[in-house]
Amino acid sequence: MPKEEKTERARQILSYNLDVLKTIREYKYPYLYWYLYKLERGELFGYTEKLLLFVLARNCFPLYRNQFRFFLDTTDNSIVVRGRGTGSNKTSFHLIKLLCALGVIRNVKQNKDVLMDLNKIIQQDKLIHQNKREKPVNFYAYRKLTGQRLREIERRAKRLYGAEVTKTNISYCYLGLNDCMDIATEVYPNNSPKAIEKKEREYIALLRALDEITARKGYATKQEISKAAKLKKMELENLLKDTKRRWSKLYRYGRPTNVQKSLYGIPKRRNSHIYTKVEVIE
């Protein structure tokens, strides 16, 4: 197939997919609909529409092993989400990873062969980035959203919904620690399972610290947990976010009530959040 025909075919599939996503209805695909149109007031669909229109405008459609793929660098991703000059790379990164987790698009591992072939296409088409970097940072594949594929996406959306995955918590470790390890491997192909193993060890230390501190004084603060578990502030914050569905079944996190202040001898003016066992009667 000549290059022009391949490009036109790529455009047709991408345009078709966008039209399909616009017509998703809640009664037929409730979980996919929730992610596209209800989560953060439809932010994901808004991003998806901007992303696909952006790719269509750029005509960046390399064809590799009979799969249609497009590439974006960090700056392009930023522009898609917020507009030129006001972008948020972090927001864009999380939204596109959520699309990959759902299966609407697929993140491609940038092995040597993929990059070599793609670099040839970029050089031939004179699509070298302004910063003179010849290879893309992000590389994605997509297929036509047939009825069968939409049903697959709906099943994935149901799993993600059950794991409470959103743009604010999606990460390799969060997916891996919340029964979505297969999806984590797809979305983050360059990450190592050792990161999950490390988080599991940290979680054991977290529970030990919580148990010891609350047994001694009735409640625990983040500063106390950080010291007892030997975790840095950001390590603890990330761990608490990744394992929230686990520890929240055992501990409550929030401002102390008047009853707790009286019970634990907390100064009345102090309102910093604390951790207490769920079974404590308030």
N, C-alpha and C positions, 0 to 999 in steps of 0.2 A: 504494500500500500504506500503510495507517494506521501511525502511529508505533509503536503497541503491537506490531503484527505485525512491523515491521522489527526492533524490539528483541528479540522472541522468536526471530526468524530468526537474528539475530546470536548470541544465546546458544546456539542449537542448533548452529551451525557451530563456534563456539569449543569447546563441550563435545565435539563430534565429533572435532575436531582433537586435543584432549587425549587422548581415548580411543585414537586412531590412534597417537599418539606412544608411548603406553604399550605398544603391541603390536608395535613395531618389532623385528624379529629380525635377528641378525647375519648369518645365511646369505643373507638376501634383500637387506638394505641394510647391507653391512659398514662403509662409511665414515660414513654417518649414525649408525649404531649406535655407532661409536667415539666420535663427538663427543658424543652424548647420554649414553652410559652408561659409557664407559671413560676419557675425558678427565677428569682430576682426580676420579676415583672417582664419576663420574656427576653432577658439579656442574651441568652445563648442563641436564640433564633436571630436576633438583631445582629449579633456578631457573625453568625453563619452566613447570613445574606450578604453582609459587607465583604466577608472573606471570599466567597465564591464569585461575586461580581468583580472583586479586585483581581482575582486570578484570570477571569475571563478577559478583563481589559488588558492584562499583561501578556496573554498568549504564552504563558510559560508551561508548556505541556510536553515534557520529554516522555517518550514511550520506551519503557524498559521491560523486556521479557513479556510483552503483550499486556502490560498494565499501564493505565494512564496515571501519571504522577505530576505533581507540581512542587515547586520549591519556593520557600520564603526565607528571607533573612530576618534578623531581629527587628531591624528598622522598619521593614515592610509590615511585619506583624503589628508593630506599634501603630503605624499609620492606619491600618485597617480598623483598629478598635476605637481610637480616640480622635483621629484626625491629625494631619501633619503638624509636627512640632509640639503636640500635647499628649503624646502617647504614653501608655503604661505597659511596658514590656511584660511585667509580672502578670497583669490582668489578662493580656493576650495569651500568654503562655498557658495559664490555667484553663482558659476557655477552649483553646484548641486541643489541649490534652483531654478535656471532657468530651469533645467531639470524637476523639480517637477512642476513648473508653466506651462510648456508646456504639462505635463501629460505623459512624457516618463517613469518616475518613480513617486512614490507617497510617500510623507513624512508621517510617521505614528506617531500619538500621543502616547507618552509613558505612558499609564495609568498603573495602578497597575497590572492588569491581564496580559497585554502584557509583561511587564518586568519580572513578576514571571515565566511565561512559557519560556521566552527566557533565563533567567538565568539558568533554569534547563537544557536547551539544551547546553548552554555554559559549564556548569559544567560537564555534561556527556561527552562532546567532548573534554574536557580539553583545551578549547579555551579562558581561562582567560588571560587578557592582562598583559603585563609585569609590569605595574604599579599596579597590583593586583586589579584593578577595575573590578568587575564582571559584571556590566551592561554596555551596549554600550551607546555612546553619541548620535549617529545618527542611525535611524532605518527606512528602506525604503522597499516598496513593488513594485512589477512589474507584469505585465501581458503580454501575447503574443500580439505582435503588428500586429493585423489583419487589413484588409482593413478598416473595420468600425472604429477601434480604431485610425488608422492613420488619418481618416477624422475628428475625434473628436479633435485630437492633432492639425491638421491644423486650425480648427476653433479657438482653443485657441491661437495658434500662431498669427493668424490675429488680435485678440483682444489685445494681448500683443504688437504687432507691432504698432497698432493704439495708444496705451498708451505710446509708446516709451520706453518700458521696456528693459533694458540691464543688463549685469552683474554689471555695475558700480552703478546702482541706485535701483536695485531690493531690496525691503524690504517690511515688512508688511504694513508700513504706506504708502509707495509709491503706492503699489497696491491698497490699500484701498481708497486713495485720488484720484485715477485716474481710477475710474469706473471698478475696478477689485476686489471688496470686496470678492466675492465668491472664487476667486482664492487665495486671501490673506489668507482666513480662512483655505483653504486646505494646503497651503504651510507652513504656520506658525500656526499650530493648538494650540499652547500653548500661543499665544499672546492674549491680551485683546482689545476689541473694544474701551475701554477707551483711548487707545493711539491715535486712530483716532480722537476722540472727542477733546483731548488735542491739537492735531495738527490743528484742525479746529479753535479753539480759538486763537492759536498762529498766524494763517494765517490772521485772522481778525485784530489782533494787528499789523501785518506786513503791511497790506494794509493801515491801519490808519496812521502808521508812515511814509510810503512812500508818502501818499497824503499830509500830513502836511508839511513834510520837502521840498518836491518838490514845493509845493505851495508857500513856504516862500523864497526859494533860487534857485529854478529851477532844482536842482539835489540833490541826496542823496548818502552818502557813507555807507558802511557796519557798520562802527563804529557808525555813527549817528543813523542808523536804530536799531542797537543792543541796544543802550541806550534808544531810544524812545519807542521801543517795549518791553523793559525790558526782553530781551533774552540774554543768555550767547552766547559767540562766536560760540561754537559747536552746540548749539541749533538752532541758526540762520542759520548756514551752512546747517544743516540737513533739516531744514524747507524749505530753498530756493531750495534745491535739490528735495525734495518731491513734492513741489508745482510749479515747474518751468513752467509746461505747462499752469498753470493758470496766474501767474504774468507776464510771458513773453508776454502775449497778451496786457498787459497794460503798461509795462515798458521795456525799453531797458537797457541792462547791457553791458558796454564795456568801452574802453579807450575814454576819451573826445576828440572830434574833435577840430580842430583849431577854428571853428565857435563857438562851445560850450564854449571853453576857453575864447573867446572874449565876448560872451554873458553873461556868469556867473561870469566873473572876476577870472577865475582859472589861476594860474601862468603857464606860457608857458612850464616850465620844468616839471610840474606835469603831470604824465601819469597814475596815479592810476585809476582803474575802478570806474565808477559811474553809478547810476541809473537815468534815465530820462524818462519822459512820452513818449510813442510811438508816440503821435500826434505832438510832438515838431518837427518843421522843421529844418533840419540841413543843 
